[in-house]
Amino acid sequence: MVQLPVTVIGSTIGVWMFYVQHQYEDTYWHKHEEWDYYDASLYGSSFLVLPKPFQWLSGNIGVHHVHHMSARIPNYKLQQAHDENPEFHVVTKVRFKDTLKLINLALWDEENRKLIRFKDLKARRAA
């Protein structure tokens, strides 16, 4: 009775954090022939800024962009790698409080190269 709710809540939070790190307006999506590993690593995931206790509890999942660049960096070194390498500082930062705004981003707009909401598509068709 204790383990199941804790598992469900923890899993839901983990999936949520992973999801919002890849679902933001200016994310990186390109067709296979245009895809670039470096750009996908830096611009295809965000830096989810969490309070230090949550950052520690989540194993630094917020510093996911560094993991994308090199999966061999252990989770306890991700923040240090981010701080010591200026190329990581260009990554989109997402604050945890802003993540609810990202859930409705569901469609890739090829023309503008960004994620949009269904209501944005309806508004565009109406115009």
C-alpha positions, 0 to 999 in steps of 0.5 A: 500500500505504500510502495505502489503510490510511491512508485507511481508518483516517482515514475510520473514525475520522472517521465514528466521531467524527461518529456518537458526537456524535449518538448519546448517551442524551439527544440531541434528536429531535423530530417535524417539527412539534415540531422547533426549530432552536435546540434541535436545534443545541444538544442534537442533537449533543454536544461531543466533548472531544478532546486538543488535538493530535487536536482540531487534526488533526480540524479541531475536529470535536468542537465540532460543536454550534457548527457546527450553530448556524452553518455559516458559522463556520470550523473554526479559530474553532469552539472560540473561538465555544464559549468566548466564548458561554455558551449553548454551555456547556449542551451534553452533553460526551462524552469520547473514552474514553466513546465505546465506551459509545455505540455500542449506543444504537440505538433512540429511546424516545418515552416517555422521549425518549432513546436506548436499547439493544436490551437495554433494550427486552428488559428493559422487555418482560420486566418 
